[in-house]
């Protein structure tokens, strides 16, 4: 079985400050990792993904994440946030298989203040 | 390009009434399809997934059912709604192979059971 822990339920930051949203996972097999963003009353949008290869992955809106196998982590970072980055962020893991189900963390609400 | 539609966008239903939520995907064939429920502060819960027409797998025993009458159509139903069925319902699709882990979400349906 696999699981995802997002260590912070809420992260408040000021505009133009850097931010890191933490994600740890557990899985007994190789994993694929994802970060999704959800704006209020909308569906989820894929920010970035790690399938294989380079452990540093870049996504949309200036976000990046680093896969650390030894620490079983996939933290999301952005060097300078904007007001428009205010949203809920979800980390997800999949171990492949015949149906490729995703297991989601409970989400981190990022609030960017002026 | 692929798009995913959900309707209705919002729904208010009394306890004990039936439910039918519809999801359709355009621009792809033979997708995997998923229904999730999102309750406040509880992340995303996978309800059902389907790998083909008429093939439905249930993740959580509950008051809901799902059907896939056509390749790109996924329907979530209930005969009698409970208060606990309130939430934000999201449909998603994924492709085949390694990319099957990458899920794309619809805009969601906000269901309020009164």
Interface residues (C-beta under 8 A of the other chain):
Chain A: X9 X32 X34 X36 X41 X42 X43 X44 X45 X46 X49 X51 X90 X94 X96 X98 X99 X100 X101 X102 X104 X105 X106 X107
Chain B: X6 X32 X34 X41 X42 X43 X44 X46 X49 X51 X57 X88 X90 X92 X94 X98 X100 X101 X102 X103 X104 X105 X106 X107 X108 X110
